Amino acid sequence: MGKGKPFLEVLSSAIHEDYRFPFLEVFAFLYALGTFVFASFGVTITAQGATNEAIAYDVVSSTLSIPLFIFIILVFKNIAHGLGSDLEKGIIQTYFSYPLRRRGILTAKLLSALGVALLLFLGIQISALYILAPDIILPQLGTVLLTYAASLSYPLLIAGIMLLLTLKLRRGGISLVVGLVLYFAMSMVSGIATIFAIYTENPVSLQIISAISPSLVLQQYYGGMLGDFWAPAFSEVLLYTGVSYVIVAFIFFLGYIYFSRRLNL
Amino acid sequence: MSLIVAEGLAKSYGRVVAVDSLNLKLDEGSVTGLIGPNGAGKTTTIKMILGLLKPDRGVVKVFGQNPWDNTAIRSMIGVVYEKAFFPSHQKTLDYLQRVCRIFGVPESRAMEVLELVNLQEASDRDIRALSAGMLQKFAIAHALIHKPKLIVADEMTANLDPQARSELLDLVLQLHRDEKVTFLLSSHILPELSRVCDSVAIINRGKVWAFGKLSELYEKYAVGIIRVSTDSSYALEAEIRKLKYVKGLESDIRGISVRVADGKEDKLYEDVPKLAKKIKAKILGIETGSASMQELYRLAISTKERK
């Protein structure tokens, strides 16, 4: 018996299920629509920005909002509905009869759920930005990538938490609700923390939030909307972004450990 | 050679003990039936054998190895679950070809196994469009793709009509005879197991209550069976149960099957009419006979319970 390619086949099967017609088409359209419409809008708004870096940040962040929300919906759907229903119905059990380690199966499912969604999101976003504002984007590629990294960290953290919940509960419905609550709760918590920080002139609450949602520190770095009491250096931006990804990696690591060593079906 | 060895297996779900100190040994080339009532621990046992559940205690070895997350033994095992689930938006043939690639066998094998289970006409159907019976046949085709040495099937005939069941059991016999495939089949439909199994493990309350070759079990539990036909089975059963030399019994609406201690058959022939008279039951007949698989199962259970 020759050696097959179980990982690629399980990945391809997962992609086939997660992005079956019309999901891929609809989400690609929504990404493109959101990106192009808001990119044009963003460029006109930020034309008077001070530095090139700040302009690049403004352009990227203004194009991000709608597509990022679409990305979150797609990832949440894939984890809650894709992985959750695979666990609930027994498809994972079927995958466990193939000569592929458990971690390989989870990697295939996550690459489909997160990796493809991320590729779609970044592919359309960066192409659009390149088409619409090449003179801003190309020289400031570092800023562009940092803005994406900072903005994606919190959604990825929620995705990780949803993964843990889905594995523990072996169904996706509750984890989808928790994911959406966490996503919207962050705006509320950020707002409260900002008011608290302004009132006390102490940035600790914002720094704590930045450790899980570094877009806040990045916004402060480029925008400085909160006054002088918190003027983070660029190294701080990198630090918070790095810490947030360490937390994300830890949550996914827990998911892998649970799936590989503890998940009883 | 033993393909499956389970020693002292135990698994609980919270306070519910599903499997408790279970021992089982499955020899190569056998067709072993795992029989027991609902909740006896059959599925939990099978899941531990397949490495889907970690036992709380005990050891299970499949092909001499721990089955948990073990890719090597998956290439040697075919699995059929009671409820089969596959990625539903793919076509049957396409999916089986994918499974061929996973196991590294030629894609032509996909059509072969579909033909083997008589499902070739559904080769271009979406998996979700298959009926429950067809889906079960598809699951069996799926399990056969890589020509496994061992097939573990949990209630594989549960969703099939009688004809499909019969065809499937023929297939089990054929694979066992021609391909030397070893089977572990769990089922609560006892007559069909008696058709294909050469060994049986009777599971109840998470333990193996009786295990061995069918012929040995019949000798142990079903020799000395006396059938009493009466118009009042359940009342008479209660009286017969009180007799000290009765080792096991089971009853249904038509009569009672009684297993007695060696040499006590004549005594039962004497006592039954007296007991019937006492409770005003009518005896329609008393005869010594051999037991069906169902009777064997019930007698084994009741014999253990009386101990």
Interface residues (C-beta under 8 A of the other chain):
Chain A: M1 G2 K3 G4 K5 P6 E9 V10 S12 S13 A14 H16 E17 R20 K89 G90 I91 Q93 T94 F96 S97 Y98 P99 L100 R101 R102 S260 R262 N264 L265
Chain B: K47 L50 G51 L52 L53 K54 D69 T71 A72 R74 S75 I77 G78 V79 Y81 K83 A84 F85 F86 P87 S88 H89 Q90 Y95 R98 V99 C100 R101 I102 F103 G104 V105 H142 A143 H146
